[in-house]
Each structure stands twice: as structure tokens, then as C-alpha cells.
Amino acid sequence: MSEKSDKRSDEEKISDILLREYRYKREAYRFVQEALEYTVRKRGKRGHVSGRELALGVRDLARERFGLMAKTVLSQWGIKCTKDIGELVFNMVEEEIMIKQDSDTHEDFENVYDFDEAFGSGFQLDIGIADS
């Protein structure tokens, strides 16, 4: 996936999506866009980002930004599984906020990871306190 835009702003395009798609909040779309930028920066090179890479980027950015509240925040925006990330992406592809390659599919986002495992009790937050 990569970014693309036409004369309408991304915010206007997201508003158009929200008129027909009620499952996700505006913040979910913005966050997935930020996660795309985060994923590209993290890997250190531009170019195509696969669905799996983007889903992992969403996970990592959510953990970094929201810590132990990540699953709750994402859920409030309508993101409850990696399939939802794909739905958000393809809604943005339809509005030309993002572009895809011919090989990109909805299935690329299915079951990339389990949200309970990624954000649940097994998720450890490093708060940087050294042992004395």
C-alpha cells in the first residue's frame, strides 16, 4: 500500500467514506494512514507495504502510542481484528487515499495476529525502570 491523493483532501475523502460506512470512526482512518507512514519509516525504505506489514505496523504503533490501552482505543474506533485494518485500507483505496498493487487483497489482512495476544495480558510494557 502507498499514499495517493487527488484534488479533494484526504479529510474530505474520509468524510465521504463515513457517509456510507458506519463501522469505523474517522480516527481509525487517520491512524491507519499514520501506521503506513510509521511502517515505511521503521523499515527504512520507501516502496510497497504489504497487508501483513501494515497490520504489524498498526500493532506496533498502537502499542507505542497507547500502551496497555491500545486494544481499547482501537476497539472504540471499530478496529477489533486485523481484517478491520484491511477494510479500512480498501475503503481508502476506493477513495484514492491509498493505492494498491494488483496482488493486494483483503485476505492479506486476515488473521495476521490475534488482538487478545497482541494487546492483552501477554503484552509487556517496558517503562524503563532499572533494577537497583
Beta strands, then each sheet from edge to edge (+ up, - down):
strand 1: 2-3
strand 2: 98-99
sheet 1: 1+ 2-
end
